[in-house]
Amino acid sequence: MPPEEELYDLAELYKVFGDSTRIRILFVLFEAEVCVCDLAAALNMTQSAISHQLRILKQNKLVKNRREGKSMFYSLADEHVRTIINQGLEHLQED
């Protein structure tokens, strides 16, 4: 069994996936790198609400960002994020 600290960190990671807004953001990022304003428009939310969720996703190393001028662009941190979501969906779709 992994050390207690790793188990705690794993549980904390899965808590991040417990919010449908964050899942929706990740699905948008599956398609392309996107700025906060485009995410807000795509999800019909305020930029402030999107930024709050992105901060949580970034703290948990699920998204990364890059600055271009005054704009910040976000993308999935790596393919593990896509795999986690896809495996969850596959599990839900099983008979």
N, C-alpha and C positions, 0 to 999 in steps of 0.2 A: 504494500500500500504506500502511496506517496506520503511525504511528510505533511503534517497538519497544516503548515503554512500554505503549501501548494493546494491542498484541498479547499482551504478558505478562499484563496485567490481564484480557483476554478468556480466556486459557488458565486463569488462576486461577479465574475465574467458573465455567467449565465443570467444573473439578475438584470444585466444591461439589455438582454434580449427580451425581457419581460414587459417592454413598453412598445405598443404598436406604432407609435410615431417614429421611434428609432428604427423599427423594422421597415417602415415605409421609406425612410431616408436611405437606408441601405439598399433597398430595391431600386431607387432612383440612381444610386451610385453604381449599381451593377452595370448600367448602360453607358455611363460616361462620367468624366470629371465635371463637376458642376459648382458654380458659385452659390453663395447663400441666397442671393436674390432669385436665382432660377429655381433653387430648391423650394423656397417659400412660395413661388408662383405655382410650381408643379403640385405642391401639397396643400395649396390654399391656406397657408399659415403665415404668421408674421415672421419677419426676419429675426426678431428677437427670440421667438419660440424655437425657431430652427437653430439659431446659434447656441442656445442653451443645450439642446439635444446633441448638437455636434461636439460641444465641449465634453460631454459625457462619453460620447463615442471615441473621441480622440484620447481622452485620459485612459481609456481601456484598450487603446492601440487597435481599434477597429477601423478607424479612418485616419488618413493623413491629409496634410494641406500644403499648398504652396501659394506664395503671394505673386501676383502679377499687377504691378502698379498699386492701385488702391484696393483691388479686388483680391479676395481669398478664394481659392478653388480647392474643393475637397474631392477625394477619391477613396476607394477601399484601400485599406492598409496593405493587404495582400490577398492571395487566393484562398487562404484559410477561412476568411470571413464568408466568402461565397460558398465554400464547402459546408460550413456550419449551418448556414441558412438552408441550403439545398438538402442537406441530410435531414434537417428538421421537417421540411416539407414532405420529403419522401416518407418519413415516419408517419406523418399525419395522413398521407394518402394510401397507406397500406390497408388491406382489407381486414 
